[in-house]
Amino acid sequence: MTTALEGLKVLDVTRNMPGPWAAMILGDLGADVIKVEDPETGDPVRYVSLDAGGTGGVFALLNRNKRSLAVDLKRPEGISILRDLARASDVILDGFRPGVLDRLGVGYGALRALQPRLIFCAISGYGADGPLRERSGHDLNYLSLAGVTGLQVDDAKKPVLSPVQVSDLGASLFAAVGVLAALAARERTGEGQYVDISMMEAAMALMLTPAAGLFAGAEVRLGERLPLTGLLACYNVYRTADQRYLSVAALEPKFWRRFCEAIDREDLLLLHYQPEEQASLKEAIAQEIASKSLAEWIEVFRNEDACVEPVLAVQEAFESAQARHRKVIVDAARQGGEAEKQLGLPIRLSATPAQIRRSAPRHGEQTREILAEIGYSEATIAGLEARGVIAC
């Protein structure tokens, strides 16, 4: 069975998380992805969460379905290699700060002159222009400037950190969508284009509920509890008798009724959305939920259509019946034959499904293979390796 993006050639000139995950998505959907790394150490994520075999766990989850080319882009010969690869590519993902590849002579303008059909997707902290264009940052900084961190607070209104890199991975998804949209446009026009993705803007684009309140004239203050961030009693988490937590999301009246009936508190029905009653309503619900263990509440709500579920630990979530049935965790084969666990791609295509064809590559594993494919002779490759331009 063919894959959706079979035949598409992608150059992944990114590292860490946002660009590599976007490229991995394209690779899962069938693209031939070449990961361009420096010849000294490669992607820094290679060394995060090392397993017993010395493989970086995060790297393995971000870089499957790719081939690794280790080349020094600070050397003229390395830039020549990137140009030659761009001529044969459909998409390039750029993870450097704006202007870096331009200064090296391989920015969008230069590469478009070589390959007019090239789609050049740049993923940066703040986008290709604006006063923060060249400012450094990480996920926490982007979320802070996007207004997310200021609304993600504990009971003392102190901002708390997200366990998910929302701006990084949100940017990855927007980058993949942008590339696919540009590919669709190229089918009509024959021309490639520039795709500009900002991690800060990715986070802001996900702020639909706070933005709706702001646009309606409300003041959204730092640390404020919004309807879906703790203001409402019907949309909250409650501690059980065994110090676990139950999530309640009974927003609609029909779900609220079923919830109140299940906890034997029909007297709370009319307090559902009354603003002045939310604090006392939370207290009443908290007392009820604290009377039983999490396992007992799971049984109470097992057959109740009330939008109530347990708060699971990561291992529990990954081992749940629903996750197993949907094959959220995939057992893939690493080069060498040993098995490794991967997070499956949550895009289910009926005719051209995503596939895990290869595990994450070793540093520079396919350098010779890739250069041979674009016409480099064995002697030329050996010379480049001897001079330190590439690593094989």
C-alpha positions as CSV (number, residue, x, y, z in Angstrom):
1,M,0.0,0.0,0.0
2,T,1.4,3.4,-1.0
3,T,1.7,6.3,1.4
4,A,0.2,9.8,0.9
5,L,3.5,11.6,0.4
6,E,5.4,8.9,-1.4
7,G,8.0,10.5,-3.8
8,L,8.2,13.8,-1.8
9,K,11.7,14.8,-0.9
10,V,12.2,16.9,2.3
11,L,15.4,18.5,3.7
12,D,15.1,18.8,7.5
13,V,17.7,21.6,8.4
14,T,16.3,21.8,11.9
15,R,17.1,20.5,15.4
16,N,15.6,20.2,18.9
17,M,11.8,19.8,18.7
18,P,9.6,21.9,16.4
19,G,11.2,21.4,13.0
20,P,12.1,17.7,13.6
21,W,8.6,16.8,14.6
22,A,7.1,18.6,11.6
23,A,9.6,16.7,9.4
24,M,8.7,13.5,11.1
25,I,5.0,13.9,10.4
26,L,5.8,14.4,6.7
27,G,8.1,11.3,6.9
28,D,5.4,9.2,8.6
29,L,3.1,10.2,5.7
30,G,5.6,8.8,3.2
31,A,8.1,11.6,2.4
32,D,11.8,10.8,2.0
33,V,13.3,13.0,4.8
34,I,17.0,13.9,4.9
35,K,18.0,15.2,8.3
36,V,20.9,17.6,7.9
37,E,23.2,17.7,11.0
38,D,26.6,19.2,11.8
39,P,29.4,16.7,11.6
40,E,30.7,17.2,15.1
41,T,27.8,16.3,17.5
42,G,24.6,16.4,15.4
43,D,21.3,17.4,16.8
44,P,21.6,18.2,20.6
45,V,18.5,16.1,21.3
46,R,20.5,13.0,20.5
47,Y,21.8,13.2,24.0
48,V,18.6,13.7,25.9
49,S,17.1,10.7,27.9
50,L,19.7,8.2,26.8
51,D,18.6,4.5,27.0
52,A,20.9,1.6,27.9
53,G,22.1,1.4,24.3
54,G,23.0,5.1,24.2
55,T,20.1,6.2,22.0
56,G,18.4,9.5,22.9
57,G,14.8,8.7,23.7
58,V,13.4,12.1,22.7
59,F,15.5,12.0,19.5
60,A,14.1,8.5,18.6
61,L,10.5,9.8,18.9
62,L,11.2,12.9,16.8
63,N,13.4,11.5,14.0
64,R,12.1,8.2,12.8
65,N,11.5,7.8,9.0
66,K,14.6,10.0,8.3
67,R,18.1,9.6,6.9
68,S,21.0,11.5,8.5
69,L,23.5,13.6,6.5
70,A,26.3,15.1,8.6
71,V,27.7,18.1,6.8
72,D,29.4,21.3,7.9
73,L,27.4,24.3,6.6
74,K,30.1,26.7,7.8
75,R,32.3,25.4,5.0
76,P,31.8,26.4,1.3
77,E,31.8,22.7,0.3
78,G,29.0,22.1,2.8
79,I,27.0,24.9,1.3
80,S,27.5,23.5,-2.1
81,I,26.1,20.1,-0.9
82,L,23.0,21.8,0.5
83,R,22.5,23.6,-2.8
84,D,22.8,20.4,-4.7
85,L,20.3,18.7,-2.3
86,A,17.9,21.6,-2.7
87,R,17.8,21.2,-6.4
88,A,16.5,17.7,-5.9
89,S,14.1,18.5,-3.1
90,D,10.5,19.6,-2.8
91,V,10.5,21.0,0.7
92,I,13.2,22.4,3.0
93,L,12.5,23.0,6.7
94,D,14.7,25.7,8.3
95,G,15.0,25.9,12.0
96,F,17.7,28.6,12.3
97,R,17.0,32.1,13.4
98,P,15.7,34.4,10.6
99,G,18.5,35.4,8.3
100,V,21.1,32.7,9.1
101,L,20.6,30.7,6.0
102,D,20.4,33.9,3.9
103,R,23.9,34.9,5.2
104,L,25.2,31.5,4.2
105,G,23.8,32.0,0.7
106,V,21.1,29.3,1.0
107,G,18.1,31.3,2.1
108,Y,14.8,31.2,0.3
109,G,15.7,33.7,-2.4
110,A,18.9,31.9,-3.3
111,L,17.4,28.4,-3.3
112,R,14.2,29.5,-5.2
113,A,16.4,30.6,-8.0
114,L,17.8,27.1,-8.2
115,Q,14.5,25.3,-7.7
116,P,11.4,27.4,-8.3
117,R,9.1,24.6,-7.1
118,L,10.8,24.5,-3.7
119,I,8.6,25.0,-0.6
120,F,10.8,26.7,2.1
121,C,9.3,26.5,5.6
122,A,11.0,28.5,8.3
123,I,10.1,27.8,11.9
124,S,11.4,30.4,14.4
125,G,10.5,31.8,17.7
126,Y,8.9,35.1,16.6
127,G,8.7,34.8,12.8
128,A,10.6,36.3,9.9
129,D,10.1,39.9,10.8
130,G,9.1,42.2,13.7
131,P,11.1,43.6,16.6
132,L,11.7,40.2,18.2
133,R,12.8,38.6,14.9
134,E,16.3,37.6,16.1
135,R,15.6,37.2,19.8
136,S,16.4,33.8,21.4
137,G,13.8,31.8,23.3
138,H,12.3,28.5,24.2
139,D,8.8,27.1,24.7
140,L,8.3,28.8,28.1
141,N,9.3,32.2,26.7
142,Y,6.9,31.9,23.8
143,L,4.1,30.8,26.0
144,S,4.8,33.6,28.4
145,L,4.7,36.2,25.6
146,A,1.6,34.6,24.1
147,G,-0.4,35.1,27.3
148,V,-0.7,31.3,28.0
149,T,1.6,31.1,31.1
150,G,-0.1,34.0,32.7
151,L,-3.4,32.1,32.7
152,Q,-1.9,28.7,33.7
153,V,-1.6,29.2,37.4
154,D,-2.0,27.3,40.7
155,D,-4.3,28.3,43.6
156,A,-1.9,31.0,44.7
157,K,-2.0,32.4,41.1
158,K,1.6,31.6,40.5
159,P,2.2,30.5,36.9
160,V,3.0,26.8,36.5
161,L,4.9,25.0,33.7
162,S,3.2,22.9,31.1
163,P,4.3,19.3,30.7
164,V,3.6,19.6,27.0
165,Q,5.7,22.0,24.9
166,V,2.6,23.7,23.4
167,S,4.2,26.4,21.3
168,D,7.0,24.1,20.0
169,L,4.6,21.3,19.0
170,G,1.8,23.7,17.9
171,A,4.3,25.3,15.6
172,S,5.2,21.8,14.3
173,L,1.6,21.1,13.4
174,F,1.1,24.5,11.7
175,A,4.3,23.9,9.8
176,A,3.1,20.5,8.5
177,V,-0.2,22.0,7.5
178,G,1.5,25.0,5.9
179,V,3.7,22.7,3.8
180,L,0.8,20.6,2.7
181,A,-1.2,23.7,1.7
182,A,1.8,25.0,-0.3
183,L,2.1,21.6,-2.0
184,A,-1.6,21.8,-2.9
185,A,-1.1,25.3,-4.3
186,R,2.0,24.1,-6.3
187,E,-0.2,21.6,-8.0
188,R,-2.2,24.5,-9.5
189,T,0.5,27.1,-10.0
190,G,3.7,25.0,-10.5
191,E,5.5,27.4,-8.1
192,G,6.8,26.9,-4.6
193,Q,6.5,29.5,-1.8
194,Y,7.8,30.6,1.6
195,V,6.0,29.4,4.7
196,D,6.7,31.5,7.8
197,I,5.9,29.8,11.2
198,S,6.3,31.6,14.6
199,M,6.2,29.5,17.7
200,M,4.8,32.5,19.7
201,E,2.1,32.9,17.2
202,A,1.3,29.2,17.2
203,A,0.6,29.5,21.0
204,M,-1.5,32.6,20.5
205,A,-3.5,30.9,17.7
206,L,-4.5,28.2,20.2
207,M,-5.8,30.8,22.7
208,L,-9.4,30.7,21.3
209,T,-11.3,30.9,24.5
210,P,-9.4,33.7,26.2
211,A,-9.3,35.6,22.9
212,A,-13.1,35.3,22.5
213,G,-13.6,36.9,26.0
214,L,-11.2,39.7,25.2
215,F,-12.8,40.4,21.9
216,A,-16.2,40.5,23.5
217,G,-14.9,43.3,25.8
218,A,-14.0,41.4,28.9
219,E,-10.8,42.1,30.8
220,V,-8.7,38.9,30.9
221,R,-6.3,39.5,33.8
222,L,-3.1,37.7,34.8
223,G,-3.9,34.6,36.9
224,E,-7.6,34.9,36.2
225,R,-9.7,31.8,36.3
226,L,-11.6,31.4,33.1
227,P,-14.6,29.1,32.6
228,L,-12.4,26.3,31.3
229,T,-9.4,27.0,33.7
230,G,-11.1,26.5,37.1
231,L,-13.8,29.2,37.3
232,L,-16.7,26.7,36.9
233,A,-17.4,24.0,39.4
234,C,-18.8,21.8,36.6
235,Y,-15.4,21.9,34.7
236,N,-12.8,21.1,37.3
237,V,-10.7,18.4,39.0
238,Y,-11.5,17.0,42.4
239,R,-9.4,14.9,44.9
240,T,-10.6,11.4,45.8
241,A,-10.4,9.6,49.1
242,D,-7.1,7.9,48.0
243,Q,-5.4,11.2,46.9
244,R,-6.1,10.7,43.2
245,Y,-8.1,13.0,41.0
246,L,-11.3,12.9,39.0
247,S,-11.9,15.2,36.1
248,V,-15.4,16.6,35.7
249,A,-16.4,18.4,32.5
250,A,-20.2,18.4,32.8
251,L,-20.7,21.7,30.9
252,E,-23.9,20.9,29.1
253,P,-27.1,20.7,31.2
254,K,-27.8,17.0,30.3
255,F,-24.3,16.0,31.5
256,W,-24.6,18.2,34.6
257,R,-27.9,16.5,35.5
258,R,-26.4,13.0,35.1
259,F,-23.4,14.0,37.2
260,C,-25.5,15.4,40.0
261,E,-27.7,12.3,40.0
262,A,-24.6,10.0,40.0
263,I,-23.2,11.7,43.2
264,D,-26.7,11.9,44.8
265,R,-26.8,15.7,44.8
266,E,-29.7,16.7,42.7
267,D,-30.1,19.7,45.0
268,L,-27.1,21.2,43.1
269,L,-28.8,21.1,39.7
270,L,-30.0,24.7,39.7
271,L,-26.6,26.1,40.7
272,H,-24.9,24.9,37.5
273,Y,-23.9,28.3,36.0
274,Q,-24.8,30.7,38.8
275,P,-21.7,32.9,39.2
276,E,-22.2,33.7,42.9
277,E,-22.5,30.0,43.7
278,Q,-19.4,28.6,42.1
279,A,-17.1,28.7,45.1
280,S,-19.7,26.9,47.4
281,L,-20.6,24.5,44.6
282,K,-16.9,23.5,44.2
283,E,-16.7,22.9,47.9
284,A,-19.8,20.8,47.9
285,I,-18.6,18.7,45.0
286,A,-15.1,18.3,46.5
287,Q,-16.7,16.9,49.7
288,E,-18.6,14.3,47.7
289,I,-15.7,13.3,45.5
290,A,-13.4,13.0,48.6
291,S,-15.8,10.3,50.0
292,K,-14.8,7.6,47.6
293,S,-11.6,6.3,46.1
294,L,-10.8,6.8,42.4
295,A,-11.6,3.2,41.6
296,E,-15.0,3.5,43.2
297,W,-15.8,6.6,41.2
298,I,-14.7,4.9,38.0
299,E,-17.3,2.3,38.7
300,V,-19.9,4.9,39.6
301,F,-19.4,6.6,36.2
302,R,-18.5,3.6,34.1
303,N,-21.9,3.6,32.4
304,E,-22.8,7.2,33.0
305,D,-22.7,9.6,30.0
306,A,-21.6,12.6,32.2
307,C,-18.2,13.6,30.9
308,V,-16.4,12.4,34.0
309,E,-13.0,10.5,33.7
310,P,-10.0,9.7,36.0
311,V,-6.9,11.7,35.9
312,L,-4.3,9.1,34.7
313,A,-0.6,9.0,35.1
314,V,1.3,8.7,31.8
315,Q,1.9,5.0,32.1
316,E,-1.7,4.4,32.9
317,A,-2.8,6.5,29.9
318,F,-0.5,4.6,27.5
319,E,-1.7,1.3,28.9
320,S,-5.4,2.0,28.8
321,A,-7.8,-0.1,26.8
322,Q,-8.6,2.7,24.5
323,A,-5.0,3.5,23.8
324,R,-4.2,-0.2,23.2
325,H,-7.1,-0.6,20.9
326,R,-6.2,2.5,18.8
327,K,-2.5,1.5,18.8
328,V,-1.3,4.8,20.2
329,I,1.9,3.0,21.1
330,V,3.5,1.3,18.2
331,D,6.2,-1.5,18.5
332,A,8.7,-0.6,15.7
333,A,11.9,-2.3,14.7
334,R,15.1,-0.5,15.2
335,Q,18.0,-1.0,12.8
336,G,19.7,-4.1,14.1
337,G,16.4,-5.9,14.8
338,E,15.6,-4.9,18.4
339,A,12.2,-3.5,19.1
340,E,11.5,0.1,20.3
341,K,8.3,1.8,21.3
342,Q,7.0,4.7,19.3
343,L,4.1,7.1,19.6
344,G,1.9,6.5,16.6
345,L,0.8,9.3,14.3
346,P,-2.7,10.3,15.2
347,I,-3.7,10.9,11.6
348,R,-5.7,7.9,10.4
349,L,-5.9,7.7,6.6
350,S,-8.0,4.9,5.3
351,A,-6.3,4.5,1.8
352,T,-2.8,5.7,2.4
353,P,-2.0,5.2,6.1
354,A,1.1,6.5,7.8
355,Q,3.9,4.1,8.3
356,I,7.0,3.8,10.4
357,R,9.5,2.5,7.9
358,R,12.8,3.1,9.8
359,S,13.9,4.1,13.2
360,A,15.8,7.3,13.9
361,P,19.2,7.3,12.2
362,R,22.6,7.2,13.7
363,H,24.6,10.4,13.3
364,G,25.6,10.7,9.6
365,E,24.5,7.2,9.0
366,Q,23.3,7.8,5.4
367,T,25.8,10.5,4.4
368,R,27.5,8.4,1.7
369,E,24.2,7.1,0.4
370,I,22.6,10.5,0.1
371,L,25.6,12.1,-1.6
372,A,25.9,9.2,-4.1
373,E,22.2,9.7,-5.0
374,I,22.8,13.3,-6.1
375,G,25.9,12.3,-8.2
376,Y,28.9,12.5,-5.9
377,S,31.6,10.0,-6.7
378,E,33.1,7.7,-4.1
379,A,36.4,9.6,-4.5
380,T,34.7,13.0,-3.9
381,I,32.9,11.7,-0.9
382,A,36.1,10.3,0.6
383,G,37.8,13.6,0.0
384,L,35.0,15.6,1.7
385,E,35.2,13.2,4.7
386,A,39.0,13.5,4.9
387,R,38.7,17.3,5.1
388,G,36.0,17.2,7.8
389,V,33.3,18.7,5.6
390,I,31.1,15.6,6.2
391,A,30.9,12.8,8.7
392,C,30.0,9.3,7.6
